[in-house]
């Protein structure tokens, strides 16, 4: 057990180091830090501006301006991200966000009508809502291993928690020292810096895709179709949406609890919200253990329990000090849920619809946050704040308990086979592939056994499979003459598939041999669909064809 924990800890540390030495991931993380901090500073300044211009009703209108664009635009952004190169689309959206922010600042400087300021602010929210799904889908293309992908998600979540904490503080300090338009101008500069960081990202990935038969609407709704047709995706996104529903309710309940239940006054609203943010930062330490783990679905379920149960306890035991500690635990659960759910989706959803699925997820989040905010006042008015806290906090633990068997089953289905992954990662053909692509290949490997003298492939026959040797040895024969011996970790069969020619050699088991086979379609889709992998394949084929041993050169 100690060795296993030590090995996981070492893998986690290596994965974190890799995130900060991977140029693409580092640019994403830094850009996200500048963007999320600027966004929350912008929200604070916009809310103050709206209140000064139109009172509480105007602040409500600003809230609608923030969330409505995300609900409408995120699925459309997903379609763009699955059709064009994601890093390029993300740069265009990031640049548009900076330009819109700068235009908003200029409009206030010029004393423009309030409707123009709100319109430009809506454009900022629109572009910001489209960037997030793109970022979530881009990370798997940049990560080199599953552990690195989990670590990247943890860094993103930690940066987001920090930005939600620092952005309002910076925005408030700037407002106190200057004015609204200065905060907007500073946010525009921060957004521009984020766009410059994104501009330097280069992904050797899939080429731009054409619209499939069925046209625009079929492509637009493909994310909804992928979720509707996969019960596992429905489970993950349904529970993730339930968590954001509770988050929307909690935003309202904390205000009422601070004023009526805990008697903390108006300042207590800030204290309670900050406790969740601080807990999110400590949650990064707890989520650190997820980097080396593959049973993310179980961690996701436990995170849901940790998210809800402390809220219910506040209603049962309404003590200010205890409430701050319990809300810190909610923050821990929030980080665990975000990291586990994001990584599960990235490793489960096919790459060709990944951005569109995240676009749907973004829309679900916006809708459930709004529903939660609407439901909370109704509950407090009907059953009181204490019971509203108890009921709200009980929902997620009850759901997790009822669905625990299905959550655990997700781990069994999504768990990437360690041995098969190790074999694939050692093959130059597959090394350039993103981590989720190798995960999917490993899940498609077919185990085979061959005894001494068995023919695995025969010269002159069509090639239908690619083979990897796990144990034992095979002999290559060309026109009946010995052409070489392959052992554990070696592979064969790629030339017939890549060049679409018959097998030009026979491969027999020299000893009892354990192999894994990959069907033609899965092999070609992975290798030829990724530029760096295709180049590696061409190099291997050329090397083998130029080899001195004809058997090795022509399997």
C-alpha positions in Angstrom: 0.0 0.0 0.0 2.8 2.4 0.9 4.6 1.7 -2.3 1.4 2.2 -4.3 0.8 5.6 -2.6 4.4 6.6 -3.1 4.2 5.7 -6.7 1.0 7.7 -7.1 2.5 10.7 -5.4 5.5 10.6 -7.7 3.3 10.3 -10.7 1.3 13.3 -9.5 4.4 15.4 -9.0 5.7 14.4 -12.4 2.3 15.3 -14.0 2.3 18.8 -12.4 5.9 19.4 -13.5 4.9 18.4 -17.0 2.0 20.9 -17.0 4.4 23.7 -16.4 7.0 22.4 -18.9 4.4 21.8 -21.6 4.5 25.1 -23.6 0.9 24.7 -24.8 -0.6 23.9 -21.4 1.4 26.6 -19.7 0.1 29.2 -22.1 -3.5 28.0 -21.5 -3.1 28.1 -17.7 -1.5 31.6 -17.7 -4.0 33.0 -20.1 -6.9 31.6 -18.0 -5.4 33.2 -14.9 -5.3 36.7 -16.6 -8.8 36.1 -18.1 -10.7 34.9 -15.1 -9.3 37.6 -12.8 -10.1 40.3 -15.4 -13.6 38.9 -15.9 -14.6 39.1 -12.2 -13.1 42.5 -11.8 -15.2 43.5 -14.8 -18.3 42.0 -13.2 -17.8 44.0 -10.0 -17.3 47.2 -11.9 -20.2 46.6 -14.2 -22.5 45.9 -11.3 -21.5 49.1 -9.6 -22.0 51.0 -12.8 -25.4 49.5 -13.3 -26.5 50.3 -9.7 -25.4 53.9 -10.1 -27.3 54.2 -13.3 -30.5 52.3 -12.5 -30.5 50.8 -9.0 -31.2 47.2 -8.1 -33.3 46.5 -11.2 -30.3 47.5 -13.4 -28.1 45.1 -11.5 -30.6 42.3 -12.2 -30.5 43.3 -15.9 -26.7 43.0 -15.8 -27.0 39.5 -14.4 -29.2 38.6 -17.3 -26.8 40.1 -19.7 -24.0 37.9 -18.2 -25.8 34.6 -18.4 -28.1 34.7 -21.4 -25.3 34.9 -24.0 -23.7 31.8 -22.5 -26.9 29.8 -22.8 -27.4 30.7 -26.4 -23.8 30.9 -27.8 -21.9 28.0 -26.1 -23.3 25.2 -28.4 -22.5 27.3 -31.5 -18.9 27.8 -30.2 -18.7 24.1 -29.7 -19.5 23.5 -33.4 -16.7 25.9 -34.4 -14.3 24.1 -32.1 -15.1 20.7 -33.6 -14.8 21.9 -37.2 -11.8 24.2 -37.0 -8.5 24.1 -35.2 -9.4 24.8 -31.6 -6.4 26.9 -30.7 -7.2 29.3 -33.6 -10.9 29.6 -32.7 -9.9 30.2 -29.0 -7.5 33.0 -30.1 -10.2 34.7 -32.2 -12.7 34.5 -29.4 -10.1 35.7 -26.8 -9.2 38.6 -29.1 -12.9 39.4 -29.5 -13.3 39.4 -25.8 -10.4 42.0 -25.4 -11.7 44.2 -28.1 -15.3 44.2 -26.7 -13.9 45.0 -23.3 -11.9 47.9 -24.7 -14.9 49.2 -26.6 -16.9 49.1 -23.3 -14.3 51.2 -21.5 -14.2 53.6 -24.4 -18.0 53.9 -24.4 -18.0 54.9 -20.8 -15.1 57.3 -21.3 -17.1 59.0 -24.1 -20.3 59.2 -22.0 -22.2 56.9 -24.4 -25.8 55.9 -23.8 -26.3 53.2 -21.2 -27.9 50.8 -23.7 -24.6 50.9 -25.8 -22.6 50.1 -22.6 -24.8 47.1 -21.8 -24.7 45.9 -25.4 -20.9 46.0 -25.4 -20.8 44.3 -22.0 -23.0 41.6 -23.4 -20.5 41.1 -26.2 -17.8 40.6 -23.5 -19.9 38.0 -21.7 -20.8 36.3 -25.1 -17.1 35.8 -26.1 -16.1 34.8 -22.6 -18.8 32.1 -22.5 -17.6 30.7 -25.8 -14.0 30.5 -24.7 -14.6 28.1 -21.8 -15.9 25.1 -23.8 -13.0 25.6 -26.3 -10.5 25.6 -23.5 -11.9 22.4 -22.0 -11.7 20.6 -25.4 -8.3 22.0 -26.2 -6.6 20.6 -23.1 -6.8 16.9 -24.1 -5.1 17.8 -27.4 -2.2 19.4 -25.5 -1.8 16.8 -22.7 0.6 14.0 -23.3 -0.6 11.5 -20.7 -3.9 11.0 -18.7 -2.1 12.1 -15.5 -1.0 15.3 -17.2 -4.6 16.0 -18.3 -5.9 15.6 -14.8 -3.2 17.8 -13.5 -4.0 20.4 -16.1 -7.7 20.4 -15.1 -6.7 20.8 -11.4 -4.5 23.8 -12.2 -7.4 25.3 -14.3 -9.8 24.8 -11.4 -7.3 26.2 -8.8 -6.7 29.3 -11.0 -10.4 29.8 -11.3 -10.9 29.7 -7.5 -8.1 32.2 -7.2 -9.5 34.4 -9.9 -13.0 34.4 -8.3 -11.3 35.4 -5.0 -8.8 38.0 -6.5 -10.8 39.4 -9.3 -13.5 41.1 -7.1 -10.9 42.3 -4.7 -8.8 43.9 -7.4 -11.9 45.3 -9.1 -13.0 46.8 -5.8 -9.6 48.3 -5.0 -9.4 49.9 -8.5 -12.9 51.2 -8.2 -12.1 52.8 -4.8 -8.9 54.4 -6.2 -10.1 55.3 -9.7 -13.4 54.8 -11.6 -15.4 52.3 -13.6 -13.9 53.0 -17.0 -10.4 52.5 -15.6 -11.3 49.1 -14.3 -12.7 48.2 -17.7 -9.6 49.4 -19.4 -7.4 47.3 -17.1 -9.6 44.3 -17.8 -9.2 44.9 -21.5 -5.5 44.9 -21.1 -5.6 41.6 -19.2 -7.8 40.0 -21.8 -5.4 41.2 -24.5 -2.5 39.5 -22.7 -4.5 36.3 -22.4 -5.2 36.4 -26.2 -1.5 36.9 -26.9 -0.7 33.8 -24.8 -3.3 31.8 -26.7 -1.8 33.0 -30.0 1.4 31.1 -29.3 -0.3 27.7 -28.9 0.3 25.2 -31.7 -1.5 21.9 -31.8 -0.4 19.0 -34.0 -3.9 17.6 -34.2 -6.8 16.8 -36.4 -7.3 18.7 -39.6 -10.3 21.1 -40.0 -13.4 19.1 -40.6 -16.1 19.7 -43.2 -19.8 19.8 -42.4 -21.2 16.3 -42.6 -24.3 15.4 -44.5 -27.3 17.1 -42.9 -25.6 20.5 -42.8 -25.5 23.2 -40.2 -28.3 22.1 -37.9 -27.1 18.5 -37.6 -23.7 19.7 -36.7 -25.1 22.2 -34.3 -27.1 19.6 -32.4 -24.5 16.9 -32.5 -23.4 17.6 -28.9 -27.0 17.1 -27.7 -27.2 13.9 -29.8 -24.0 12.5 -28.3 -25.3 13.1 -24.8 -28.7 11.8 -25.5 -27.3 8.6 -27.0 -24.9 7.8 -24.2 -26.3 6.9 -20.7 -22.9 7.5 -19.1 -22.7 11.0 -20.4 -26.3 11.7 -19.3 -25.3 10.5 -15.8 -22.2 12.6 -15.5 -23.7 15.8 -17.0 -27.0 15.3 -15.1 -25.2 15.1 -11.7 -22.8 17.9 -12.7 -25.9 20.0 -13.6 -27.5 19.1 -10.2 -24.4 20.5 -8.5 -24.7 23.8 -10.4 -28.4 23.9 -9.5 -27.4 23.7 -5.8 -24.7 26.3 -6.4 -27.3 28.7 -7.9 -29.5 28.2 -4.8 -26.5 28.6 -2.5 -25.7 32.0 -3.9 -29.1 33.2 -2.7 -29.2 31.2 0.6 -25.9 32.5 1.8 -27.3 36.1 1.7 -30.3 35.1 3.7 -28.3 32.9 6.1 -25.8 35.7 6.8 -28.6 38.2 7.6 -31.3 36.1 9.2 -29.8 32.8 10.4 -26.2 33.6 11.5 -26.7 37.3 12.3 -23.4 38.2 10.6 -24.7 41.3 8.9 -24.0 42.5 5.4 -20.2 41.9 5.7 -21.1 38.2 6.6 -22.3 37.7 3.0 -18.7 38.3 1.8 -17.2 36.2 4.6 -19.4 33.2 3.8 -18.7 33.4 0.0 -15.0 33.8 0.7 -15.0 30.7 2.8 -16.1 28.7 -0.2 -13.4 30.2 -2.3 -10.7 29.5 0.3 -12.0 26.0 0.6 -11.6 25.6 -3.1 -7.9 26.5 -2.8 -7.4 23.9 -0.1 -9.4 21.5 -2.3 -6.6 21.7 -4.8 -4.5 19.7 -2.2 -7.2 17.1 -1.8 -7.7 16.9 -5.6 -3.9 16.4 -5.9 -4.6 12.7 -5.1 -6.8 12.5 -8.2 -3.9 13.0 -10.6 -2.5 9.5 -10.1 -5.9 7.8 -9.8 -8.1 6.3 -12.5 -11.3 5.8 -10.5 -12.4 9.4 -11.1 -16.1 8.6 -11.1 -16.0 7.4 -7.5 -14.2 10.6 -6.6 -16.8 12.6 -8.5 -19.5 11.0 -6.4 -17.7 11.6 -3.1 -17.2 15.2 -4.2 -20.9 15.6 -4.7 -21.5 14.4 -1.1 -18.9 16.8 0.2 -20.5 19.6 -1.8 -24.0 19.1 -0.3 -23.8 17.6 3.1 -22.1 20.6 4.8 -24.8 22.9 3.6 -27.4 20.8 5.3 -25.4 20.8 8.5 -25.5 24.6 8.6 -29.3 24.4 8.7 -29.1 21.8 11.5 -26.3 23.6 13.5 -26.4 27.4 12.6 -23.2 28.5 14.3 -21.2 31.2 12.5 -17.8 29.7 13.1 -19.0 26.2 12.2 -20.7 27.6 9.1 -17.4 29.1 7.8 -15.6 25.7 8.3 -18.5 23.8 6.6 -18.5 26.2 3.6 -14.8 25.6 3.4 -15.6 21.9 3.0 -18.0 22.8 0.2 -15.2 24.6 -1.6 -13.1 21.4 -1.3 -15.9 19.4 -2.7 -16.3 21.9 -5.5 -12.7 21.5 -6.7 -12.9 17.7 -6.5 -16.2 17.7 -8.5 -14.8 20.0 -11.2 -11.5 18.2 -11.7 -13.1 14.7 -11.7 -16.1 15.6 -14.0 -14.0 17.6 -16.5 -11.5 14.8 -16.8 -14.2 12.1 -17.1 -15.8 14.0 -19.9 -12.5 14.7 -21.7 -11.6 11.1 -21.6 -15.0 9.7 -22.5 -16.4 11.9 -25.2 -15.1 11.3 -28.8 -12.8 14.1 -29.9 -14.9 15.0 -33.0 -17.8 16.2 -30.8 -15.9 17.1 -27.6 -16.3 20.9 -28.0 -20.0 20.7 -28.8 -20.6 18.5 -25.7 -18.8 21.1 -23.6 -20.9 23.8 -25.2 -24.0 21.9 -24.1 -22.5 21.5 -20.6 -22.0 25.3 -20.5 -25.6 25.9 -21.4 -26.7 23.4 -18.8 -24.7 25.2 -16.1 -26.2 28.5 -17.0 -29.8 27.1 -16.9 -29.3 25.3 -13.6 -27.6 28.2 -11.9 -30.6 30.4 -12.9 -33.1 27.8 -11.7 -31.4 27.4 -8.4 -31.4 31.1 -7.9 -35.1 31.2 -8.6 -35.9 28.2 -6.4 -34.0 29.4 -3.3 -36.3 32.4 -2.5 -39.4 30.2 -3.0 -38.0 27.7 -0.5 -37.0 30.2 2.1 -40.4 31.9 1.9 -42.2 28.5 2.2 -40.2 26.5 4.8 -37.8 29.0 6.2 -34.1 29.4 5.9 -33.0 26.5 8.2 -35.1 23.9 6.4 -34.2 25.5 3.0 -30.5 24.8 3.9 -31.2 21.3 5.0 -33.3 20.4 1.9 -30.8 22.1 -0.5 -27.8 20.4 1.1 -29.4 17.0 1.1 -30.1 16.8 -2.6 -26.6 15.9 -3.8 -25.8 13.3 -1.1 -29.2 11.6 -1.8 -28.6 11.6 -5.5 -25.1 10.2 -5.1 -26.4 7.5 -2.8 -29.2 6.5 -5.1 -26.9 6.4 -8.2 -23.8 5.1 -6.5 -23.8 1.7 -8.3 -24.0 3.4 -11.6 -21.3 5.9 -10.6 -19.0 3.0 -9.6 -19.8 1.3 -12.9 -18.5 4.3 -14.8 -15.0 3.5 -13.3 -15.2 -0.1 -14.6 -16.1 1.1 -18.1 -13.8 4.1 -18.3 -10.8 2.6 -16.5 -8.0 2.5 -19.1 -6.1 -0.8 -19.0 -2.7 0.0 -17.5 -0.8 -2.8 -19.4 -2.3 -2.0 -22.7 -1.7 1.8 -22.3 2.0 1.1 -21.5 2.4 -1.0 -24.6 0.8 1.7 -26.8 2.7 4.6 -25.4 6.0 2.8 -26.1 5.2 2.6 -29.8 6.5 5.6 -31.8 3.4 5.5 -34.0 1.2 6.4 -31.0 3.5 8.6 -28.9 2.3 11.9 -30.5 -1.4 11.1 -29.9 -3.2 13.1 -27.2 -3.8 11.1 -24.0 -7.6 10.6 -24.6 -6.9 9.2 -28.0 -4.5 6.6 -26.6 -7.1 5.8 -23.9 -9.7 5.0 -26.6 -7.2 2.9 -28.6 -6.3 0.9 -25.5 -10.0 0.2 -24.9 -10.3 -1.2 -28.5 -7.4 -3.6 -28.2 -8.4 -7.3 -28.7 -6.4 -9.8 -26.6 -5.1 -12.8 -28.6 -3.2 -16.0 -27.8 -0.9 -17.9 -30.2 0.8 -21.2 -29.6 4.1 -22.3 -31.1 3.8 -22.6 -34.9 0.5 -20.7 -35.2 0.3 -18.3 -38.2 -0.8 -14.9 -37.1 -0.7 -13.3 -40.5 0.0 -15.0 -43.9 1.8 -13.5 -46.9 -0.5 -12.5 -49.7 -3.6 -12.1 -47.6 -5.4 -8.8 -47.0 -4.4 -6.9 -43.9 -7.2 -6.3 -41.4 -5.4 -5.8 -38.1 -2.4 -4.2 -36.4 -0.6 -6.3 -33.8 1.4 -5.6 -30.6 3.3 -8.3 -28.8 2.8 -8.4 -25.0 4.7 -11.6 -24.3 6.6 -14.3 -26.3 8.3 -14.1 -29.7 7.2 -14.3 -33.3 9.2 -15.2 -36.4 8.9 -13.3 -39.7 9.1 -15.3 -43.0 9.3 -13.8 -46.5 8.7 -16.3 -49.3 9.4 -19.0 -46.7 12.8 -17.6 -45.7 13.6 -16.3 -42.2 13.4 -12.5 -42.0 13.7 -11.7 -38.3 12.3 -12.2 -34.8 10.0 -9.8 -32.9 9.6 -9.9 -29.1 7.6 -8.1 -26.3 6.8 -4.5 -27.2 7.3 -5.0 -30.9 4.5 -4.4 -33.4 3.7 -5.5 -36.9 1.0 -5.3 -39.5 1.1 -1.5 -40.0 2.5 -1.5 -43.6 -0.4 -3.5 -45.1 -2.8 -1.1 -43.4 -1.1 2.2 -44.2 -0.1 1.3 -47.8 -3.3 -0.7 -48.5 -1.4 -3.7 -49.9 -1.6 -7.5 -49.1 0.6 -8.9 -46.4 4.0 -9.4 -47.9 5.3 -11.6 -45.1 4.1 -14.4 -42.9 4.3 -14.1 -39.1 4.4 -17.2 -36.9 4.5 -17.7 -33.2 8.0 -18.9 -32.3 6.9 -19.4 -28.7 3.6 -19.3 -26.9 2.7 -15.7 -27.5 0.3 -13.1 -26.1 -0.7 -10.3 -28.4 -3.1 -7.4 -28.8 -4.8 -6.6 -32.1 -6.3 -3.3 -33.3 -8.8 -3.4 -36.1 -8.0 -1.5 -39.3 -10.5 1.3 -38.9 -9.4 2.2 -35.3 -5.8 2.0 -36.3 -6.1 4.2 -39.4 -8.4 6.7 -37.7 -5.9 7.3 -34.9 -2.7 7.3 -36.9 -3.7 9.1 -40.1 -6.0 11.6 -38.3 -3.1 13.1 -36.3 -0.3 14.9 -38.2 2.6 14.0 -35.9 1.5 10.4 -35.7 1.1 10.2 -39.5 4.7 11.5 -39.8 6.0 8.9 -37.3 4.2 6.2 -39.2 5.7 7.3 -42.5 9.2 7.3 -40.9 8.7 3.8 -39.5 7.4 2.4 -42.8 10.3 4.0 -44.7 12.8 2.6 -42.2 11.4 -0.9 -42.4 11.1 -0.9 -46.2 14.8 0.2 -46.4 15.9 -2.4 -43.8 18.2 -5.1 -44.6 15.9 -7.8 -43.3 13.1 -8.2 -45.7 10.7 -9.8 -43.3 10.8 -6.8 -40.9 10.5 -4.5 -43.9 7.3 -5.9 -45.3 4.9 -7.2 -42.7 
